[in-house]
């Protein structure tokens, strides 16, 4: 699900608007220049007249059209040459009255033949970034800015039998494998560990790679997710309709990232809604990533056996160990 039908329609509407704006600009240019150089107006009329007359011949008498094709082309060339001459003599570029395109490659259609133009690909990517809620942060948090030096390499974490640095490099490799196999394999992740050890950073790394590959990614904190769900359940009609559309997008986007799971107020509503989301996205085979400060063992106590069994069955757990690296980042 790179972009929805509605999103595609919005992009193509912008292409329509772009063509209209450029056509209006061309008409304004033509009117102004023809007032300054009256002969250009005559040439424009002659070009139109010649093209119409030849088109009529092709319909009514193809043989005559074939015989006059050479004269027609010669007359067009002469008029166009005179047009260029007049423009340059008056200080205008020779293509000043040519069609105007924001993207000359696709002539503002979005396609070159049947293939999407690069400008359309950029428009899709920009839209995906906007929808992800991550556009700004991903400029600084990605695999290129990942630094394992922040993680201690001198002590072994008992339950991992690895140092924090060895472990984070292992988790990074798992993240890169997850990205490489994203289109072929359905997989979900849970990053868990203490505050400030890089869980959110890794979700940003994954998000950037998948967004750049054209996938739809949505990032929300746990608080933001349940605020949307609460508005859908208890809000007024207009707000509920808006949140319902948001929820549909959250269920169907390629990757949903929920950060800081456990910061929300846990009650029957939040646990039932969390279960609903886990099941719906699993049925759709849409990948989900959670990050949480809650330990593996405390997840069961907080969310109950029903949700915990889904975590165990549907998700790959990635423990991240170490101390809070945020103070270290501020010193560098």
For each residue, the residues with C-beta under 8 A, 3 or more apart:
1: 4 216 252 253 254 286
2: 124 128 214 215 216 254
3: 7 8 11 124 127 128 216
4: 1 7 8 249 252
5: 8 9
6: 9 10
7: 3 4 10 11 127 131
8: 3 4 5 11 12
9: 5 6 12 13
10: 6 7 13 14 127
11: 3 7 8 14 15 110 120 123 124 127
12: 8 9 15 16 110
13: 9 10 16 17
14: 10 11 17 18 123
15: 11 12 18 19 108 109 110
16: 12 13 19 20
17: 13 14 20 21
18: 14 15 21 22 102 108
19: 15 16 22 23 108
20: 16 17 23 24
21: 17 18 24 25
22: 18 19 25 26 99 100 101 102 108
23: 19 20 26 27 100
24: 20 21 27 28
25: 21 22 28 29 100
26: 22 23 29 30 97 99 100
27: 23 24 30 31
28: 24 25 31 32
29: 25 26 32 33 96 97
30: 26 27 33 34 44 97
31: 27 28 34 35
32: 28 29 35 36
33: 29 30 36 37 40 87 90 92 96 97
34: 30 31 37 38 40 41 44
35: 31 32 38
36: 32 33 90
37: 33 34 40 41 86 87 90
38: 34 35 41 42
39: 42 43 82 86
40: 33 34 37 43 44 83 86 87 97
41: 34 37 38 44 45
42: 38 39 45 46
43: 39 40 46 47 79 82 83 86
44: 30 34 40 41 47 48 83
45: 41 42 48 49
46: 42 43 49 50 79
47: 43 44 50 51 76 79 80
48: 44 45 51 52
49: 45 46 52 53
50: 46 47 53 54 72 75 76 79
51: 47 48 54 55 76
52: 48 49 55 56
53: 49 50 56 57
54: 50 51 57 58 65 68 69 72
55: 51 52 58 59
56: 52 53 59 60
57: 53 54 60 61 62 64 65 68
58: 54 55 62 65
59: 55 56
60: 56 57
61: 57 64 65
62: 57 58 65 66
63: 66 67
64: 57 61 67 68
65: 54 57 58 61 62 68 69
66: 62 63 69
67: 63 64
68: 54 57 64 65 71 72
69: 54 65 66 72 73
70: 73 74
71: 68 74 75
72: 50 54 68 69 75 76
73: 69 70 76 77
74: 70 71 77 78
75: 50 71 72 78 79
76: 47 50 51 72 73 79 80
77: 73 74 80 81
78: 74 75 81 82
79: 43 46 47 50 75 76 82 83
80: 47 76 77 83 84
81: 77 78 84 85
82: 39 43 78 79 85 86
83: 40 43 44 79 80 86 87 97
84: 80 81 87 88 94
85: 81 82 88 89
86: 37 39 40 43 82 83 89 90
87: 33 37 40 83 84 90 92 93 94 96 97
88: 84 85 91 92 93 94
89: 85 86
90: 33 36 37 86 87
91: 88
92: 33 87 88 96
93: 87 88 96
94: 84 87 88
95: 98
96: 29 33 87 92 93
97: 26 29 30 33 40 83 87
98: 95
99: 22 26 107
100: 22 23 25 26
101: 22 104 107 108
102: 18 22 108 119
103: 106 107 108 117 119
104: 101 107
105: 112 117 118 119
106: 103 109 110 111 112 117 119 120
107: 99 101 103 104
108: 15 18 19 22 101 102 103
109: 15 106 117
110: 11 12 15 106 116 117 119 120 123
111: 106 114 115 116 117 120
112: 105 106 115 116 117
113:
114: 111
115: 111 112
116: 110 111 112 120 121
117: 103 105 106 109 110 111 112 120 121
118: 105 121 122
119: 102 103 105 106 110 122 123
120: 11 106 110 111 116 117 123 124
121: 116 117 118 124 125 214
122: 118 119 125 126
123: 11 14 110 119 120 126 127
124: 2 3 11 120 121 127 128 214
125: 121 122 128 129 211 212 214
126: 122 123 129 130
127: 3 7 10 11 123 124 130 131
128: 2 3 124 125 131 132 211 214 215 216 217
129: 125 126 132 134 135 138 211
130: 126 127 135
131: 7 127 128 216 218 249 253
132: 128 129 135 207 211 216 217 218 219
133: 218 219 220
134: 129 137 138 204 207 208 211 217 219
135: 129 130 132 138 139
136: 139
137: 134 140 141 204
138: 129 134 135 141 142 204 207 208 211
139: 135 136 142
140: 137 145
141: 137 138 145 201 204 205 208
142: 138 139 145 146 204 205 208 209
143: 146 172 176 205 208 209
144:
145: 140 141 142
146: 142 143 172 201 205
147: 150
148: 151 165 168 169 172
149: 165
150: 147 198 322 325 328 329
151: 148 163 164 165 167 168 322 325
152: 155 163 164 165 322 323
153: 163 164 165 166
154: 163
155: 152 163 164
156: 160 161 162 163
157: 160 161 162 163 164 167 321
158: 161
159: 319
160: 156 157 167 319 321
161: 156 157 158
162: 156 157 166 167 170 321
163: 151 152 153 154 155 156 157 166 167
164: 151 152 153 155 157 167 168 197 321 322 323
165: 148 149 151 152 153 168 169
166: 153 162 163 169 170
167: 151 157 160 162 163 164 170 171 319 320 321 322
168: 148 151 164 165 171 172 198 320 321 322
169: 148 165 166 172 173
170: 162 166 167 173 174
171: 167 168 174 175 191 202 318 319 320
172: 143 146 148 168 169 175 176 202 205
173: 169 170 176 177
174: 170 171 177 178 316 318
175: 171 172 178 179 189 202 205 206 318
176: 143 172 173 179 180
177: 173 174 180 181
178: 174 175 181 182 187 189 206
179: 175 176 182 206 209 210 213
180: 176 177
181: 177 178 184 185 187
182: 178 179 185 210 213 215 254 255 287
183:
184: 181
185: 181 182
186: 285 287
187: 178 181 287 316
188: 282 287 288 289 314 315 316
189: 175 178 287 289 290 315 316 317 318
190: 289 290 291 292 311 315 316 317 318
191: 171 199 202 203 289 290 291 292 318 320
192: 199 291 292 293 294 295 296 299 317 318 319 320
193: 197 199 293 319 320 321 322
194: 197 293 321 322 323 324
195: 293 324
196: 323 324 325 326
197: 164 193 194 320 321 322 323 324 325
198: 150 168 201 202 320 322 325
199: 191 192 193 202 203 259 291 292 320
200: 203 204 259 260 291
201: 141 146 198 204 205
202: 171 172 175 191 198 199 205 206 291 318 320
203: 191 199 200 206 207 219 257 259 289 291
204: 134 137 138 141 142 200 201 207 208 219
205: 141 142 143 146 172 175 201 202 208 209
206: 175 178 179 202 203 209 210 255 257 289
207: 132 134 138 203 204 210 211 217 219 255 257
208: 134 138 141 142 143 204 205 211 212
209: 142 143 179 205 206 212 213
210: 179 182 206 207 213 215 217 254 255
211: 125 128 129 132 134 138 207 208 214 215 217
212: 125 208 209
213: 179 182 209 210
214: 2 121 124 125 128 211
215: 2 128 182 210 211 254 255
216: 1 2 3 128 131 132 253 254 255
217: 128 132 134 207 210 211 253 254 255 256 257
218: 131 132 133 249 250 253 255 256 257
219: 132 133 134 203 204 207 257 259
220: 133 224 225 228 250 256 257 258 259
221: 224 225 258 259 260 263
222: 225 226 258 259 260 261 262 263 264
223: 226 227 260 263 264
224: 220 221 227 228
225: 220 221 222 228 229 250 258 264 277
226: 222 223 229 230 264 265 270 273
227: 223 224 230 231
228: 220 224 225 231 232 243 246 247 250
229: 225 226 232 233 243 247 269 270 273
230: 226 227 233 234 235 269
231: 227 228 234 235 239 240 242 243
232: 228 229 235 240 243 244 246 247
233: 229 230 240 269 273
234: 230 231
235: 230 231 232 239 240 243
236: 239 240
237: 240 241
238: 241 242
239: 231 235 236 242 243
240: 231 232 233 235 236 237 243 244
241: 237 238 244 245
242: 231 238 239 245 246
243: 228 229 231 232 235 239 240 246 247
244: 232 240 241 247 248
245: 241 242 248 249
246: 228 232 242 243 249 250
247: 228 229 232 243 244 250 251
248: 244 245 251 252
249: 4 131 218 245 246 252 253
250: 218 220 225 228 246 247 253 256 277
251: 247 248 277 280 281 284 286
252: 1 4 248 249 284 286
253: 1 131 216 217 218 249 250 256 286
254: 1 2 182 210 215 216 217 286 287
255: 182 206 207 210 215 216 217 218 286 287 288 289
256: 217 218 220 250 253 277 281 286 287 288 289
257: 203 206 207 217 218 219 220 288 289 291
258: 220 221 222 225 261 288 289 290 291
259: 199 200 203 219 220 221 222 291
260: 200 221 222 223 263 291 292 293
261: 222 258 264 290 291 292 294
262: 222 266 292 293 294 302
263: 221 222 223 260
264: 222 223 225 226 261 270
265: 226 270
266: 262 270 271 302 303
267: 270 271
268: 271 272
269: 229 230 233 272 273
270: 226 229 264 265 266 267 273 274
271: 266 267 268 274 275 303 304 307
272: 268 269 275 276
273: 226 229 233 269 270 276 277
274: 270 271 277 278 303 307
275: 271 272 278 279 306 307 310
276: 272 273 279 280
277: 225 250 251 256 273 274 280 281 288
278: 274 275 281 282 288 307 310 311 314
279: 275 276 282 283 310
280: 251 276 277 283 284
281: 251 256 277 278 284 286 287 288
282: 188 278 279 285 310 314
283: 279 280
284: 251 252 280 281
285: 186 282
286: 1 251 252 253 254 255 256 281
287: 182 186 187 188 189 254 255 256 281
288: 188 255 256 257 258 277 278 281 315
289: 188 189 190 191 203 206 255 256 257 258
290: 189 190 191 258 261 315
291: 190 191 192 199 200 202 203 257 258 259 260 261
292: 190 191 192 199 260 261 262 299
293: 192 193 194 195 260 262
294: 192 261 262 298 299 302
295: 192 298 299
296: 192 299 317 319
297: 300 301
298: 294 295 301 302
299: 192 292 294 295 296 302 303 308 311
300: 297 303 304 305 308
301: 297 298
302: 262 266 294 298 299
303: 266 271 274 299 300 307 308 311
304: 271 300 307 308
305: 300 308 309
306: 275 309 310
307: 271 274 275 278 303 304 310 311
308: 299 300 303 304 305 311 312
309: 305 306 312 313
310: 275 278 279 282 306 307 313 314 315
311: 190 278 299 303 307 308 314 315 317
312: 308 309 315
313: 309 310
314: 188 278 282 310 311
315: 188 189 190 288 290 310 311 312
316: 174 187 188 189 190
317: 189 190 192 296 311
318: 171 174 175 189 190 191 192 202
319: 159 160 167 171 192 193 296
320: 167 168 171 191 192 193 197 198 199 202
321: 157 160 162 164 167 168 193 194 197
322: 150 151 152 164 167 168 193 194 197 198 325
323: 152 164 194 196 197
324: 194 195 196 197 327
325: 150 151 196 197 198 322 328 329
326: 196 329 330
327: 324 330 331
328: 150 325 331 332
329: 150 325 326 332
330: 326 327
331: 327 328
332: 328 329
